[in-house]
Structures are given as C-alpha cells and as structure tokens.
Amino acid sequence: MVIGVETGGCPHTAIREDASINLAAVHELQNRHPDLDIIFIESGGDNLSATFSPELADITLYVIDVAMGQDIPRKRGPALTKSDILVINKTDLAPYVGVDLDLTVEDTSRMRQNRPFFLAQARNSRNIDQICDAIISIAGLSIEMARSGV
C-alpha cells in the first residue's frame, strides 16, 4: 500500500523540519495493517543534503544511481555517510555516463568506512536479495519470516 503526502510547500520539510505529515501517514498504515513489520518512507528528488528526522526512521536506506556522476560518493553528504545502507543503482549504465565503478567502490569504501553499501541493478535484480537481507538484518527481522510472508 502506498500513501502519498502533500506538504503544501517544499517536500523536504516533511522529512526534516516538520515530520508530522509523514508520521500521520505511518500511523494510518499501522491502523489499517496492524501486522506490518516494516514501512518505507521515501523522499523523492535529488537533494543530496536531505536528511530524515530521527523521528521518522529506525534505519535509513539511501539510493543513488551512477548517472548522478562519478563524484557523488566524494561529496560526503550526511545521507551518504550516515545512512545504514547505501545502494548505488543502475551500475549497468556506468560505461555510458563515464563512471569508473572501481573508483566508485574505492571512494565509497573510504567514505562509508564500515557501513554497508551495494552496487545494484534493480532492473536486472542484481544484488537485490543482498540488499533485502541487509534491511531485514538491520531492522532486526527474521529472514525466514520475511521471505515466507508471515
């Protein structure tokens, strides 16, 4: 189920300054589906400096794609350095946008230190199972329960 929120202004305020709109959507989901184990809150857009209010997230997953450029990991924004999981998606496009994946991995490893990151191709399901396993593990869920749909 997807619930959209309308901020009436800049969408980034709903994830930083005033989380009340998103919190209301979370409560609505919990009321409709009391057995939920996990809820994803997405912040669309390209604001690399956007960070979620700690009120909104137990864990954070940040997704970028290689088409954003070679230097994105070097920018060291808080979402890149502090998220629980970083996904670099669309790695199959790297040769077409001039991105050296080996250099990206080197830069990301240095910037993330011991925090996990994944190179992915969501369209081709590359590393999606590993990303799901990491989310389940960090969230403290049972992998068997998550895979069985219980």
C-alpha positions in Angstrom: 0.0 0.0 0.0 1.2 3.5 -0.8 0.1 6.6 0.9 1.1 9.9 -0.6 1.5 13.1 1.4 1.1 16.6 0.3 3.3 19.1 2.1 1.8 22.3 0.6 5.3 23.5 0.0 8.9 22.2 -0.2 8.7 18.4 0.2 12.0 18.3 2.1 10.3 20.0 5.1 8.2 16.8 5.6 11.3 14.8 6.2 13.4 17.3 8.2 11.7 20.2 9.9 8.1 19.0 10.4 7.7 15.3 10.2 4.1 15.4 11.4 2.6 14.7 7.9 4.7 11.6 7.4 4.1 10.5 10.9 0.4 10.7 10.3 0.7 8.5 7.2 2.7 6.0 9.2 0.0 5.9 11.9 -2.6 5.4 9.2 -0.7 2.5 7.7 -0.3 1.0 11.2 -4.0 1.3 11.9 -5.0 -0.2 8.6 -2.4 -3.0 8.8 -1.5 -3.7 12.4 0.7 -6.7 11.5 3.2 -4.6 9.4 6.8 -5.3 10.2 8.3 -2.6 8.1 7.3 0.7 6.5 9.3 2.6 3.9 9.2 6.4 3.7 10.7 7.8 0.5 12.0 11.2 -0.1 11.9 11.8 -3.8 14.1 14.2 -5.6 17.8 14.9 -5.9 18.6 16.8 -2.7 21.8 15.0 -1.6 21.9 17.0 1.6 18.4 16.0 2.7 18.4 14.0 6.0 15.4 12.4 7.7 14.3 13.5 11.1 15.3 10.8 13.6 11.6 10.7 14.5 10.8 9.1 11.1 13.4 6.3 10.7 14.6 3.4 12.7 17.0 2.6 9.8 17.9 4.6 6.7 18.5 3.3 3.2 19.9 5.8 0.7 19.8 5.1 -3.0 21.8 6.9 -5.7 22.5 6.0 -9.3 25.7 6.1 -11.3 24.1 8.6 -13.7 24.4 11.2 -10.9 28.1 11.2 -11.6 31.5 9.9 -10.5 32.0 12.4 -7.7 28.8 11.8 -5.7 30.5 9.5 -3.1 33.2 12.1 -2.7 30.6 14.8 -1.7 30.2 13.1 1.7 26.7 14.4 2.4 25.1 13.1 5.6 22.8 10.7 3.7 25.8 9.1 2.0 28.0 8.9 5.1 25.4 8.1 7.9 22.7 6.0 6.2 22.6 2.5 7.5 22.7 1.1 3.9 23.8 2.9 0.7 22.7 1.5 -2.7 24.4 2.6 -5.9 21.9 1.6 -8.5 22.0 1.5 -12.3 25.6 0.3 -12.4 25.0 -1.1 -15.9 24.9 2.5 -17.1 28.4 3.3 -15.8 30.2 2.9 -19.2 27.6 5.2 -20.9 27.9 8.0 -18.3 31.7 7.9 -17.9 31.7 6.4 -14.4 34.6 4.1 -13.3 32.9 1.6 -11.0 36.3 0.5 -9.5 36.9 4.1 -8.5 33.4 4.5 -7.2 33.8 1.4 -5.0 37.2 2.8 -3.7 35.7 6.2 -2.9 32.6 4.7 -1.4 34.5 2.3 0.8 36.7 5.1 2.1 33.7 7.4 2.7 31.4 4.7 4.3 34.2 3.1 6.4 32.4 0.0 7.8 28.9 0.9 6.8 27.4 -1.4 4.1 26.9 -0.4 0.5 25.8 -2.3 -2.5 26.2 -1.9 -6.3 22.9 -2.8 -7.8 20.9 -3.1 -11.0 17.3 -3.1 -9.7 16.0 -3.6 -13.3 18.0 -6.8 -13.6 17.6 -7.8 -9.9 21.4 -7.6 -9.3 22.2 -7.7 -5.6 18.5 -7.1 -4.7 18.4 -10.2 -2.4 21.5 -9.0 -0.6 20.0 -5.5 -0.1 16.8 -7.1 1.2 18.8 -9.3 3.6 20.7 -6.3 4.9 17.5 -4.4 5.5 16.0 -7.4 7.3 19.1 -7.9 9.4 19.5 -4.2 10.4 15.8 -3.9 11.1 16.0 -7.0 13.4 13.5 -9.0 11.4 13.6 -12.7 10.8 14.8 -13.5 7.2 12.7 -16.7 7.2 9.6 -14.8 8.3 10.2 -12.1 5.8 10.7 -14.5 2.9 7.6 -16.6 3.8 5.4 -13.5 4.1 4.4 -14.4 7.6 
